[in-house]
Amino acid sequence: MRRQNDQKLGDVLKEWLEQSPIRAKIFQARIELIWRDKMGATINQYTTAINLVRKKLYLTVSSAPLRQELAFSREKIRDMINEELGERVVEEVVIN
């Protein structure tokens, strides 16, 4: 006899992940990979920290001219990361 509440394992895991506190850490790791892949070696060399806190992405950059240039591209960075993630995870980008 088959149960009426059968669900696919993938659906159950996805539902659990959406409610789990580990979700933020998974997005943090994915954002770091996206940043490394999309921004290139030079920008990665000067990026010292990437942190996602309450839908704000904090980027710490050691080069003042690069920090200034990235500050002008905050919306572009936000849109690129959200597009790669497939959902709106980052609402604001803060460059330090």
C-alpha positions as CSV (number, residue, x, y, z in Angstrom):
1,M,0.0,0.0,0.0
2,R,1.4,3.4,-1.0
3,R,1.2,6.3,1.3
4,Q,-0.5,9.5,0.3
5,N,2.2,11.8,1.6
6,D,5.2,10.5,-0.3
7,Q,7.7,13.1,-1.4
8,K,10.8,13.0,-3.4
9,L,14.0,13.0,-1.3
10,G,15.3,16.1,-3.2
11,D,12.1,18.0,-2.3
12,V,12.4,17.0,1.4
13,L,16.0,18.0,1.6
14,K,15.3,21.4,-0.2
15,E,12.5,22.1,2.3
16,W,14.7,21.2,5.2
17,L,17.6,23.4,3.9
18,E,15.3,26.4,3.5
19,Q,14.5,26.2,7.3
20,S,18.0,25.3,8.4
21,P,20.6,27.7,9.9
22,I,23.2,26.0,7.7
23,R,21.6,27.7,4.7
24,A,23.5,31.0,5.2
25,K,26.8,29.1,5.4
26,I,26.1,27.3,2.1
27,F,25.3,30.6,0.4
28,Q,28.5,32.1,1.9
29,A,30.6,29.3,0.4
30,R,28.8,29.6,-3.0
31,I,29.3,33.4,-3.1
32,E,33.0,33.0,-2.4
33,L,33.3,30.5,-5.3
34,I,31.3,32.8,-7.6
35,W,33.5,35.8,-6.6
36,R,36.7,33.8,-7.4
37,D,35.4,32.6,-10.7
38,K,33.8,35.9,-12.0
39,M,36.2,38.6,-10.7
40,G,39.6,37.2,-11.8
41,A,43.0,36.8,-10.2
42,T,43.8,40.5,-9.7
43,I,40.7,41.4,-7.8
44,N,40.9,38.2,-5.8
45,Q,44.4,39.1,-4.8
46,Y,43.2,42.3,-3.1
47,T,40.0,40.8,-1.6
48,T,40.7,39.9,2.0
49,A,37.2,38.9,3.3
50,I,33.7,38.1,1.9
51,N,30.9,37.9,4.5
52,L,27.2,37.5,4.1
53,V,25.2,38.8,7.0
54,R,21.4,39.2,6.9
55,K,21.3,39.6,3.1
56,K,24.1,42.1,3.1
57,L,27.3,41.1,1.4
58,Y,30.4,42.7,3.0
59,L,33.5,42.7,0.8
60,T,36.8,43.8,2.3
61,V,39.4,45.0,-0.2
62,S,43.0,46.0,0.6
63,S,43.5,48.4,-2.3
64,A,41.9,51.8,-2.0
65,P,41.6,52.4,-5.8
66,L,40.0,49.0,-6.3
67,R,37.7,49.6,-3.4
68,Q,36.5,52.9,-5.0
69,E,36.0,51.2,-8.3
70,L,34.0,48.3,-6.8
71,A,31.9,50.8,-4.8
72,F,30.6,52.2,-8.1
73,S,29.6,48.7,-9.2
74,R,27.8,47.5,-6.1
75,E,24.4,47.0,-7.9
76,K,26.1,45.2,-10.7
77,I,27.9,42.9,-8.2
78,R,24.6,42.2,-6.4
79,D,22.8,41.3,-9.6
80,M,25.6,39.1,-10.8
81,I,25.7,37.1,-7.6
82,N,22.0,36.8,-7.3
83,E,21.8,35.6,-10.9
84,E,24.4,33.0,-10.3
85,L,22.7,31.8,-7.2
86,G,19.3,31.6,-8.9
87,E,17.5,33.6,-6.2
88,R,17.7,36.9,-4.4
89,V,20.1,36.2,-1.6
90,V,22.0,39.5,-1.6
91,E,20.1,42.8,-1.2
92,E,23.0,45.1,-0.6
93,V,26.7,45.1,-1.2
94,V,29.0,46.9,1.3
95,I,32.6,47.6,0.2
96,N,35.1,48.1,3.1
